């Protein structure tokens, strides 16, 4: 495709274009014992009280960061504006995040200073604008980061951020996505797919919290006569295969009683998705990603195959979920340790990442033998070296549970496997009747 841009290889398509904070050199698993607890002593704090906040932020320990910011909120310093903004951004308080991050950056500019966390502040601001649908502002900040800080990025980082600028620049004149919920929806899914209406046509879609974009199969875009935006990009699967992709905006989608307007979709070839069957004669034609799901405010999947959208979500008392880019992350407790897991409704099973393996390597290797496992992602599959635990006991979503035959990855397959400890999949529904994600209270609930 003339004018195409290449995005560095990732394992799952849905993760190819996920943006997040820039600190990724250590990750939770490399720098911090998950059983270690953090606190701040006002009486006997270190000379640099912000060193605790810096460590929690760099290690992506966002729940502990939120708690520490609350404890230290009265400390007067420019750095507190950054950490308040960082906590607000990951916990989806976007207006407050933008205000704090702007104060931090503008305060430095007024004093003629380049704040030490300025690059991180710009990255968080970029993501806040993107999630708010202010695509032009997000694209402008992406370009600014590349121009101002590009010399510090490796080739992959430059390509990824440059490609991101191409994507969001193509959306610069697109109005923000809106969602109108006309009433409660209780939809019976078929093989985890539900009907959506676009231009008086019914298509079957699935949904995936691991998708930073909703996805439309190319045949559907052609049937609907959708305009493709901007220049093409190329998505590379782990096998090395390059796949052409474009962007499109769907003016209106109806999902149950929800009306979604100006939804952004990534358009991909149909053959990129080998498993599409809903039932005889009916195939899946796309899937709904996190930007739409979060705008619905709350979604529930039940063990008996229903997808529920409440008319007006009730506030939830627990805030145990946050965002990393567009990915929902929840806190999991294992043997008293606070771990971070990606909530992935596109994954059938829960598994553990290399970060977890590094912490418990000796015990895992003494109890299990390594086995090769063939893993399939969107448009790709590969063989990785794993261990299989007979049982993994943990607490998540307010409940205790133990899963059997849980896979432990020993190889980094994409960036999040080197940052977080694992992934919660749909097998949790074998223990509970409902799984709810509330994006207003930022709550992950198992019932």
C-alpha positions in Angstrom: 0.0 0.0 0.0 1.6 3.3 -1.0 2.4 5.5 1.9 2.1 2.8 4.5 3.8 3.1 7.9 5.1 0.1 9.9 4.4 -0.5 13.6 6.8 -2.7 15.5 5.8 -6.3 16.1 3.5 -7.1 19.0 1.9 -10.4 20.1 -1.8 -9.5 19.9 -3.2 -7.0 17.5 -5.3 -5.4 20.2 -2.1 -4.4 22.0 -0.3 -3.1 18.9 -1.4 0.5 19.3 -1.8 0.8 23.1 -0.2 3.8 24.5 0.9 4.2 28.1 3.3 6.0 30.4 6.9 6.0 29.1 8.6 4.3 32.1 9.0 0.7 31.1 12.6 0.0 31.8 12.1 -1.9 35.0 8.4 -2.9 35.3 6.9 -4.2 38.5 8.6 -7.5 38.2 12.1 -6.2 37.8 12.3 -3.6 40.5 10.0 -4.3 43.4 9.1 -7.4 45.5 5.3 -7.7 45.2 5.0 -8.7 48.9 6.7 -5.4 49.9 4.3 -2.8 51.4 4.9 0.9 51.0 4.0 3.7 53.4 5.0 7.2 54.1 5.9 8.4 57.5 5.3 12.2 57.9 7.4 12.3 61.0 10.4 10.4 59.7 10.2 10.7 56.0 13.2 10.8 53.8 14.8 14.0 52.7 13.1 13.5 49.3 9.5 12.4 50.2 8.7 12.2 46.5 11.1 9.3 46.1 8.3 7.0 47.2 5.9 8.3 44.6 8.6 8.2 41.9 9.3 4.5 42.7 5.6 3.6 42.7 5.0 5.4 39.4 8.0 3.9 37.7 7.0 0.4 38.8 3.4 0.9 37.6 2.1 0.2 41.1 -0.8 2.5 40.6 -3.0 1.4 43.5 -0.2 2.1 45.9 0.5 5.3 44.1 -3.1 6.4 44.6 -3.0 5.6 48.3 0.4 7.4 48.8 -0.8 10.5 46.9 -3.8 10.7 49.3 -1.6 10.4 52.3 0.8 13.1 51.0 -1.7 15.4 49.4 -0.9 18.3 51.7 2.8 18.4 50.8 3.5 21.6 48.8 5.7 21.0 45.8 5.3 21.0 42.0 5.9 17.3 41.9 2.6 16.7 43.8 0.8 18.2 40.8 2.4 15.6 38.5 1.5 12.6 40.8 -2.0 13.9 41.4 -2.4 14.1 37.6 -0.9 10.7 37.1 -3.2 9.0 39.6 -6.2 10.8 38.2 -5.3 9.8 34.6 -5.0 6.1 35.3 -8.2 6.1 37.5 -10.2 7.7 34.7 -10.7 11.1 36.3 -9.7 12.8 33.0 -10.8 16.5 33.7 -8.9 16.5 37.0 -5.9 14.8 35.4 -5.7 17.4 32.6 -5.8 20.2 35.1 -3.1 18.9 37.4 -0.8 17.9 34.5 -1.2 21.3 32.8 -0.5 23.0 36.1 2.7 21.0 36.4 3.9 21.8 32.9 2.8 25.4 32.8 4.4 26.1 36.2 7.7 24.9 34.9 7.4 26.9 31.7 6.6 30.1 33.6 9.7 29.6 35.8 11.8 28.9 32.7 12.3 25.3 33.8 12.0 21.9 32.1 10.4 19.9 34.8 12.1 16.5 35.5 8.9 14.6 34.8 7.8 16.7 31.8 8.1 14.0 29.3 5.9 11.7 31.4 3.4 14.5 32.0 3.1 15.1 28.3 2.6 11.3 27.7 -0.2 11.2 30.3 -1.8 14.3 28.9 -1.7 12.8 25.4 -3.5 9.6 26.7 -6.1 11.7 28.7 -7.0 13.7 25.5 -7.2 10.5 23.5 -9.5 8.8 25.9 -11.6 12.0 26.0 -12.0 11.9 22.2 -9.9 15.0 21.7 -7.9 13.4 18.9 -6.4 16.6 17.5 -4.9 17.6 20.9 -3.6 14.0 21.4 -1.9 14.1 17.9 -0.3 17.4 18.5 1.2 16.2 21.8 2.4 13.0 20.1 4.3 15.1 17.5 5.6 17.4 20.2 7.0 14.5 22.3 8.7 13.0 19.2 10.2 16.4 18.3 11.3 17.3 21.8 12.3 14.0 23.2 12.8 11.8 20.1 16.6 11.6 20.5 16.1 9.6 23.7 13.9 7.0 22.0 15.2 3.8 20.3 14.2 3.1 16.7 11.2 1.1 17.7 10.0 3.8 20.1 10.3 6.4 17.4 8.5 4.3 14.8 5.7 3.5 17.2 5.1 7.1 18.4 5.5 8.4 14.8 2.8 5.9 13.7 0.6 6.9 16.5 0.8 10.5 15.4 -0.3 9.4 11.9 -3.3 7.6 13.3 -4.5 10.4 15.6 -3.8 13.1 13.0 -6.1 11.2 10.6 -8.8 11.5 13.3 -8.1 15.2 14.1 -11.4 16.4 12.5 -13.5 13.6 13.8 -16.0 14.6 16.6 -15.6 12.9 19.9 -17.4 9.6 20.4 -20.7 9.9 22.3 -22.9 7.2 23.9 -26.6 7.5 24.7 -28.1 4.7 26.8 -31.9 4.7 26.2 -32.6 2.0 28.7 -31.2 -1.2 30.3 -29.9 -3.9 27.9 -29.8 -7.7 28.7 -28.6 -9.3 25.5 -28.3 -13.1 25.0 -25.0 -13.7 23.3 -24.3 -16.5 20.8 -20.9 -18.1 21.2 -19.9 -14.8 23.0 -21.1 -12.6 20.1 -24.0 -10.2 20.1 -26.0 -8.4 17.4 -25.2 -4.8 16.6 -27.2 -2.6 14.1 -25.3 -0.3 11.7 -27.2 1.5 8.9 -30.2 -0.9 9.3 -28.0 -3.9 9.0 -27.4 -6.5 11.7 -23.9 -7.8 12.3 -22.5 -10.0 15.0 -19.6 -8.6 17.0 -17.7 -9.9 20.0 -16.1 -7.6 22.6 -12.5 -7.4 23.9 -11.2 -5.2 26.8 -7.7 -6.0 25.3 -8.5 -4.0 22.2 -7.4 -0.4 22.1 -9.5 0.1 19.0 -12.8 -1.5 18.0 -12.2 -3.6 14.9 -14.3 -3.9 11.7 -13.7 -6.6 9.1 -12.8 -5.1 5.7 -15.8 -6.8 4.0 -18.2 -4.9 6.4 -16.5 -1.6 5.8 -17.0 -2.2 2.0 -20.6 -3.2 2.4 -21.4 -0.1 4.4 -19.5 2.2 2.1 -17.4 3.6 4.9 -14.7 6.1 4.1 -11.2 5.0 5.1 -9.2 7.8 6.8 -5.6 8.9 6.5 -2.8 6.9 5.0 -2.4 3.1 5.6 -0.5 1.6 8.4 0.9 -1.9 8.6 0.5 -4.2 11.6 3.1 -6.9 12.0 2.3 -10.2 13.6 4.9 -12.1 15.6 5.5 -14.5 12.7 6.7 -11.5 10.7 3.6 -11.2 8.5 2.6 -7.7 7.6 -1.1 -6.8 7.3 -2.5 -3.6 5.9 -4.9 -1.7 8.2 -6.9 1.5 7.9 -9.1 3.6 10.1 -12.8 4.3 9.7 -15.5 6.1 11.7 -18.9 4.5 12.1 -21.5 7.3 12.4 -23.9 5.3 14.6 -24.0 1.8 16.1 -26.9 0.4 18.2 -26.1 -2.2 20.8 -29.2 -3.2 22.7 -30.5 0.1 24.1 -27.2 1.9 23.7 -26.5 4.2 20.7 -22.8 4.9 20.0 -22.0 7.7 17.6 -18.7 8.5 15.9 -17.0 5.3 17.0 -13.5 4.8 15.6 -12.7 1.4 14.1 -9.6 -0.3 12.8 -10.4 -2.0 9.5 -8.5 -5.3 8.9 -8.7 -8.0 6.2 -11.3 -10.7 7.0 -8.7 -13.5 6.7 -6.8 -12.0 9.6 -9.4 -13.7 11.8 -9.5 -17.4 11.1 -12.2 -18.2 13.8 -15.4 -16.3 13.0 -18.3 -18.7 13.4 -21.3 -17.6 15.5 -23.6 -20.3 14.3 -24.4 -22.1 11.0 -24.5 -19.4 8.3 -23.6 -16.5 10.7 -20.1 -15.2 11.2 -18.6 -12.6 13.5 -17.8 -9.4 11.5 -16.0 -7.3 14.1 -15.5 -6.6 17.8 -16.0 -3.8 20.2 -12.9 -2.5 22.0 -12.3 -0.6 25.2 -13.0 2.9 24.0 -16.7 2.0 23.4 -16.9 -0.3 26.4 -15.6 2.3 28.8 -18.1 4.9 27.3 -21.0 2.5 28.2 -19.9 3.1 31.8 -20.6 -0.4 33.0 -20.8 -3.9 31.4 -21.5 -7.3 32.8 -21.0 -10.7 31.3 -22.8 -13.7 33.0 -21.9 -17.3 33.1 -25.0 -18.2 31.1 -23.9 -16.0 28.2 -25.7 -12.7 28.7 -24.2 -9.2 28.1 -25.8 -6.5 30.3 -25.6 -2.7 30.1 -27.5 -0.9 32.9 -29.5 2.2 32.1 -27.7 4.1 34.8 -24.9 2.4 36.7 -24.9 2.6 40.4 -21.7 3.8 42.1 -19.5 0.9 43.4 -17.9 1.2 46.8 -14.5 -0.3 45.7 -12.0 1.3 43.3 -9.9 -1.7 42.3 -9.4 -1.1 38.6 -7.3 1.4 36.6 -6.2 2.0 33.1 -2.8 1.5 31.5 -3.3 3.2 28.2 -6.7 1.7 27.3 -6.2 -1.6 29.2 -8.2 -2.2 32.4 -5.8 -3.4 35.2 -7.0 -4.8 38.5 -5.2 -5.5 41.7 -4.9 -9.2 42.6 -3.7 -10.5 46.0 -1.7 -13.7 46.1 -0.1 -14.8 49.4 -0.5 -11.3 50.7 1.3 -9.7 47.8 -0.4 -7.0 45.7 -0.1 -7.9 42.1 -1.4 -6.2 38.9 -3.4 -8.2 36.3 -4.8 -7.2 33.0 -8.5 -7.9 32.7 -8.9 -9.4 29.2 -12.3 -10.4 28.1 -10.8 -11.6 24.8 -8.8 -14.4 26.7 -10.5 -17.7 27.5 -8.1 -18.5 30.4 -6.2 -16.7 33.2 -2.4 -17.0 32.9 0.7 -15.6 34.6 3.3 -13.5 32.9 7.2 -13.6 33.1 7.1 -10.9 35.8 5.3 -13.4 38.1 7.7 -16.2 37.0 10.8 -14.1 37.9 9.5 -13.6 41.5 8.6 -17.3 42.0 11.1 -18.9 39.7 12.7 -21.3 42.2 9.4 -22.6 43.5 7.8 -22.9 40.0 10.9 -24.7 38.6 11.0 -27.1 41.5 7.3 -28.1 41.2 6.8 -28.2 37.4 8.6 -29.0 34.2 8.8 -26.5 31.2 6.5 -27.4 28.4 6.2 -25.8 24.9 2.7 -24.3 24.2 1.4 -23.0 20.9 -0.4 -19.8 21.5 -2.8 -18.1 19.0 -3.2 -14.4 18.9 -5.2 -12.3 16.4 -3.7 -13.1 13.0 -0.8 -15.0 14.4 0.4 -17.9 16.5 3.7 -18.9 18.1 5.2 -21.5 20.4 6.4 -20.3 23.8 8.0 -22.0 26.8 5.7 -22.3 29.8 5.2 -24.0 33.1 1.7 -25.2 34.2 0.7 -24.7 37.9 -1.7 -27.3 39.3 -3.5 -24.5 41.2 -3.2 -20.7 41.5 -5.1 -19.3 44.5 -5.7 -15.5 44.6 -8.2 -12.8 45.5 -9.7 -10.6 42.7 -12.9 -8.6 42.3 -13.6 -8.9 46.0 -13.6 -12.7 45.9 -11.2 -15.6 46.7 -10.8 -18.2 44.1 -8.4 -20.9 43.0 -8.0 -21.9 39.3 -6.6 -25.2 38.1 -3.9 -25.7 35.5 -2.8 -22.1 35.1 -0.1 -21.4 32.6 3.0 -19.4 33.6 4.8 -17.7 30.7 8.6 -17.5 30.9 9.2 -15.5 27.7 8.2 -11.9 27.1 5.8 -11.9 24.2 4.6 -8.3 24.3 5.4 -5.2 26.4 2.7 -5.8 29.1 4.0 -9.2 29.9 7.2 -7.5 31.2 5.2 -5.0 33.2 2.3 -6.8 34.8 2.0 -10.1 36.6 -0.7 -11.8 34.7 -4.0 -11.7 32.9 -7.5 -12.5 34.1 -9.5 -14.4 31.5 -13.0 -15.7 31.2 -12.4 -18.9 33.2 -13.2 -16.9 36.4 -16.8 -17.3 35.3 -16.6 -21.0 36.1 -16.5 -19.9 39.8 -18.9 -17.0 39.7 -22.1 -16.1 37.9 -21.3 -12.5 36.8 -18.2 -10.4 36.0 -18.7 -6.6 36.0 -16.5 -3.8 34.9 -17.6 -0.4 36.0 -15.7 2.4 34.3 -17.1 5.2 36.4 -16.2 3.9 39.8 -13.3 1.9 38.3 -14.5 -1.3 39.8 -13.9 -5.0 38.8 -16.5 -7.1 40.5 -17.0 -10.9 40.6 -20.4 -12.1 41.9 
